[in-house]
Amino acid sequence: MSQVYAQQSTTPNGAEMNPEESHQHQIRRDDDSDVSDDEAGEDLPSNPAISPASLWNRQDINEFKANIKKDGHEGIIKVGHGETVTVRVPTHENGSCLFWEFATDHYDIGFGVYFEWTVADSNQVSVHVSESDDEEDYDEALEAEQAEAGGGGGGAAGQGGPGDVEAGAMQTRRVDPNKPRQDEIIPVYRRDCHEEVYAGSHRYPGRGIYLLKFDNSYSLWRSKTLYYRVYYSK
């Protein structure tokens, strides 16, 4: 995985980019984006202090997959049915912006981006597979403890409190206090990445680790073949 992330200040085809070219490269891609204005609001970060990500789509999906295959198997992941794969990408000391590109075979997959405020020991990209979201497991355990303690029936919960499932997507989500703080950059939504390449970029909000989540937990039977690339620019 480290080779995939070692493409500092380069375009996906390997050509060198200086900082100004990198910035113009991102602007041109934003202008070519297939994401409509109606969809843009769905992908705003949970923390207003963090800048939103730039997103765009490309039609060269077959060429993209072929290039990933040529680079080796590190950029290809089989996401099993019911699984969520998290690609952990640390910020690089020589970079200021993360780029990602991905596509799948035949079927869609859920995708979202989070930022974990912790300093990584290295620049190594790592892949983690889980059958359920650890944060959801923590929520369920916490709610069970509260129910056993008799704290589940208060009036505040019926008026948009933290446990109100009808309070909307912007409600505060409880997380395990023993884990580093995370901010949502892009919420997880199903993406039609079997039809075109989905790509994006995000300027570093600070030092930490990006969590690229590929969510196939909704699929009971189908595994998904994922092709992806991550790189950074100065």
Salt bridges, closest charged atoms under 4 A:
ASP43 OD1 - ARG191 NH2 3.18
ASP60 OD1 - ARG58 NE 2.89
ASP71 OD2 - ARG229 NH2 3.53
GLU93 OE1 - HIS92 ND1 3.90
GLU101 OE2 - ARG29 NH2 3.24
GLU101 OE2 - ARG58 NH1 2.61
GLU101 OE1 - ARG229 NH1 2.93
ASP105 OD1 - LYS65 NZ 2.64
ASP108 OD2 - ARG190 NE 3.12
ASP108 OD1 - LYS224 NZ 3.97
GLU116 OE2 - ARG88 NH2 2.83
ASP133 OD2 - ARG173 NH2 3.25
ASP134 OD2 - LYS179 NZ 3.75
GLU135 OE1 - ARG173 NH1 3.25
GLU136 OE2 - ARG173 NH2 3.86
ASP139 OD1 - ARG174 NE 3.83
GLU143 OE2 - ARG174 NH2 2.99
ASP183 OD2 - ARG181 NH1 2.86
GLU195 OE2 - HIS194 NE2 3.67
